[in-house]
Amino acid sequence: MNDESQYMEVFLDLLPNQPKDDQSRDNFRGILRQKLEERLADSIERIWDLPPIILTPKPKGDYLALLLESRELYVDGHFYPCVAMCGIVGERLVKDALRVVILIQSEGSVRAPSDKAFAQLERVEVYGIVNFLKETNILSGDAAKAALKLGELRNDYAHARGKAPQSDALRAIKLLHTVVEGTVSAFKDFEIRDGVFVPKGDSPSHGNDPEA
């Protein structure tokens, strides 16, 4: 028998074994505060990397909280999950864009599909939906292209094949912003004219002067 000692490196996280009491809470608070302080300077700088967003007043669906979470993940330096979350939000936006335009004509009536019918869309591969929305001019070419690229990037990270998490996270944020601009941004159907939001295509008002 070989009596030589064998060594093996392991990673330990025994914090969950600490007593669930106020002393442990104070200790954890100190640990978390230190971690926050260590990355705070970089987190602040990353805020300027984010594209600004102006969304419709009452966005539908569950995407808003997820959209904000994807941006927070980037700012906090959690780049790998940021890419995955951006892909999740992009897919949600695409499927919701399809949801709002589908009507079913049957037995002499036109109606929206039931929630149960719409639930089947969750099983449909998103690339086909993107191409359908592009061909029907519901998604712009830029938004469709960004959605497809974002899906590919998300798949890389969902399967642990990411190579450059920080740069890819910023790329995912920007691709998602393009999808947002083509779906739920306030600038999709409106523009700012003379300091106010007006529908795109509206002719500027010139009062009662026919020669203006």
C-alpha positions as CSV (number, residue, x, y, z in Angstrom):
1,M,0.0,0.0,0.0
2,N,1.3,3.4,-0.9
3,D,1.4,5.5,2.3
4,E,2.3,8.8,0.5
5,S,-0.2,11.6,1.1
6,Q,-2.4,12.5,-1.8
7,Y,-3.4,16.1,-2.2
8,M,-6.4,17.5,-4.0
9,E,-7.4,21.1,-4.5
10,V,-11.1,21.8,-3.7
11,F,-13.3,24.9,-3.5
12,L,-15.2,25.4,-0.3
13,D,-18.2,27.6,0.3
14,L,-19.2,26.9,3.9
15,L,-21.1,30.1,4.6
16,P,-24.5,28.4,4.4
17,N,-23.3,26.2,7.3
18,Q,-23.1,29.3,9.6
19,P,-25.8,29.6,12.3
20,K,-28.8,31.5,11.1
21,D,-28.5,34.3,13.7
22,D,-27.9,38.0,13.9
23,Q,-24.1,37.6,14.3
24,S,-23.9,35.6,11.0
25,R,-26.2,38.2,9.3
26,D,-23.7,41.0,10.4
27,N,-20.8,38.9,9.1
28,F,-22.5,38.3,5.7
29,R,-23.4,42.0,5.5
30,G,-19.8,42.9,5.9
31,I,-18.7,40.3,3.2
32,L,-21.3,41.5,0.7
33,R,-20.5,45.2,1.4
34,Q,-16.8,44.5,0.7
35,K,-17.6,42.7,-2.5
36,L,-19.8,45.6,-3.6
37,E,-17.1,48.2,-2.8
38,E,-14.5,46.2,-4.7
39,R,-16.4,46.4,-7.9
40,L,-18.2,49.7,-7.4
41,A,-15.9,51.9,-9.4
42,D,-16.0,49.6,-12.5
43,S,-19.8,49.3,-12.2
44,I,-20.2,53.0,-12.2
45,E,-18.2,53.3,-15.4
46,R,-20.2,50.7,-17.1
47,I,-23.4,52.7,-16.7
48,W,-22.2,54.9,-19.6
49,D,-21.9,51.8,-21.8
50,L,-25.7,51.3,-21.7
51,P,-27.9,52.7,-24.5
52,P,-30.7,55.0,-23.2
53,I,-34.2,53.6,-23.5
54,I,-37.6,55.3,-23.7
55,L,-40.4,52.7,-23.7
56,T,-44.1,52.9,-24.3
57,P,-46.0,54.2,-21.2
58,K,-47.6,50.9,-20.3
59,P,-45.5,48.1,-21.8
60,K,-47.3,44.8,-22.1
61,G,-45.9,41.4,-21.1
62,D,-43.2,40.4,-18.6
63,Y,-40.3,41.8,-20.5
64,L,-39.7,45.1,-18.7
65,A,-38.4,43.6,-15.4
66,L,-36.3,41.2,-17.4
67,L,-34.9,44.0,-19.6
68,L,-33.9,46.0,-16.5
69,E,-32.4,42.9,-15.0
70,S,-30.2,42.3,-18.1
71,R,-28.9,45.9,-17.8
72,E,-28.2,45.5,-14.1
73,L,-26.3,42.3,-14.7
74,Y,-24.0,44.1,-17.1
75,V,-23.5,47.0,-14.7
76,D,-22.8,44.6,-11.8
77,G,-20.2,42.7,-13.9
78,H,-22.1,39.5,-14.3
79,F,-21.4,39.2,-18.0
80,Y,-22.2,35.5,-18.7
81,P,-25.7,35.6,-17.3
82,C,-26.2,39.1,-18.9
83,V,-25.8,37.5,-22.4
84,A,-28.3,34.8,-21.5
85,M,-30.8,37.3,-20.1
86,C,-30.5,39.5,-23.1
87,G,-31.3,36.5,-25.3
88,I,-34.3,35.7,-23.1
89,V,-35.7,39.2,-23.3
90,G,-35.1,39.4,-27.1
91,E,-37.1,36.2,-27.6
92,R,-39.9,37.5,-25.4
93,L,-40.1,40.7,-27.4
94,V,-40.2,38.8,-30.7
95,K,-43.0,36.4,-29.5
96,D,-45.0,39.2,-28.1
97,A,-44.7,41.1,-31.3
98,L,-46.3,38.2,-33.1
99,R,-48.9,37.8,-30.4
100,V,-50.4,41.3,-30.9
101,V,-50.9,40.9,-34.7
102,I,-52.4,37.5,-34.9
103,L,-56.1,37.2,-35.6
104,I,-58.0,34.0,-36.4
105,Q,-60.8,34.0,-39.0
106,S,-63.1,31.1,-38.4
107,E,-66.8,30.4,-38.8
108,G,-67.6,33.9,-40.0
109,S,-65.8,35.7,-37.1
110,V,-62.4,37.2,-36.5
111,R,-60.9,36.9,-33.1
112,A,-57.6,36.8,-31.2
113,P,-56.4,33.3,-30.3
114,S,-56.9,32.1,-26.7
115,D,-54.1,32.2,-24.2
116,K,-53.9,28.4,-24.4
117,A,-53.4,28.7,-28.1
118,F,-50.7,31.4,-27.7
119,A,-48.9,29.2,-25.2
120,Q,-48.1,26.9,-28.1
121,L,-45.8,29.6,-29.5
122,E,-43.5,29.0,-26.6
123,R,-42.5,25.8,-28.3
124,V,-41.9,27.4,-31.7
125,E,-38.3,28.0,-32.7
126,V,-37.8,31.8,-32.6
127,Y,-35.8,32.1,-35.8
128,G,-38.8,31.2,-37.9
129,I,-40.9,33.8,-36.0
130,V,-38.3,36.5,-36.6
131,N,-38.2,35.7,-40.3
132,F,-42.0,35.7,-40.5
133,L,-42.2,39.1,-38.8
134,K,-39.6,40.5,-41.1
135,E,-41.4,39.2,-44.3
136,T,-44.6,40.8,-43.1
137,N,-42.9,44.1,-42.2
138,I,-43.8,43.8,-38.6
139,L,-40.1,43.8,-37.7
140,S,-37.6,46.0,-39.5
141,G,-34.7,44.5,-41.2
142,D,-32.3,45.9,-38.6
143,A,-34.4,44.6,-35.7
144,A,-34.8,41.1,-37.3
145,K,-31.0,40.9,-38.0
146,A,-30.3,41.9,-34.4
147,A,-32.7,39.4,-33.0
148,L,-31.1,36.6,-35.0
149,K,-27.6,37.5,-34.0
150,L,-28.7,37.9,-30.4
151,G,-30.2,34.4,-30.5
152,E,-27.0,32.9,-31.8
153,L,-24.9,34.7,-29.1
154,R,-27.3,33.6,-26.4
155,N,-27.1,30.0,-27.5
156,D,-23.3,30.1,-27.2
157,Y,-23.5,31.2,-23.6
158,A,-26.4,29.0,-22.7
159,H,-24.2,26.1,-23.7
160,A,-21.1,27.4,-21.9
161,R,-19.3,28.2,-25.1
162,G,-18.7,31.9,-24.5
163,K,-15.3,33.2,-25.2
164,A,-15.3,36.9,-24.3
165,P,-18.0,37.5,-21.7
166,Q,-17.5,41.2,-21.1
167,S,-17.3,42.3,-24.7
168,D,-20.1,39.9,-25.7
169,A,-22.3,41.1,-22.9
170,L,-22.0,44.7,-24.2
171,R,-22.7,43.4,-27.7
172,A,-25.8,41.5,-26.4
173,I,-27.0,44.7,-24.7
174,K,-26.7,46.7,-27.9
175,L,-28.3,44.0,-30.0
176,L,-31.2,43.8,-27.6
177,H,-31.5,47.6,-27.8
178,T,-32.0,47.3,-31.5
179,V,-34.7,44.8,-31.0
180,V,-36.3,47.1,-28.4
181,E,-36.2,50.0,-30.9
182,G,-38.1,47.9,-33.4
183,T,-40.7,46.7,-31.0
184,V,-41.5,48.5,-27.7
185,S,-39.5,51.7,-27.9
186,A,-41.5,54.9,-27.8
187,F,-39.6,56.0,-30.9
188,K,-41.0,53.1,-32.9
189,D,-44.2,54.9,-33.8
190,F,-43.5,58.4,-32.4
191,E,-40.8,61.1,-32.8
192,I,-39.9,64.2,-30.9
193,R,-40.9,67.4,-32.7
194,D,-40.6,70.8,-31.1
195,G,-40.1,69.1,-27.8
196,V,-43.2,66.9,-27.8
197,F,-43.9,63.3,-28.9
198,V,-46.0,63.2,-32.1
199,P,-46.9,60.2,-34.2
200,K,-44.5,59.5,-37.1
201,G,-45.8,60.7,-40.4
202,D,-48.0,63.5,-39.0
203,S,-47.6,66.7,-40.9
204,P,-46.3,69.6,-38.8
205,S,-49.0,72.0,-37.7
206,H,-48.8,75.5,-39.2
207,G,-51.8,77.0,-37.5
208,N,-54.3,78.7,-39.9
209,D,-51.7,80.1,-42.3
210,P,-52.3,78.2,-45.7
211,E,-49.0,79.7,-47.0
212,A,-46.9,78.3,-44.1
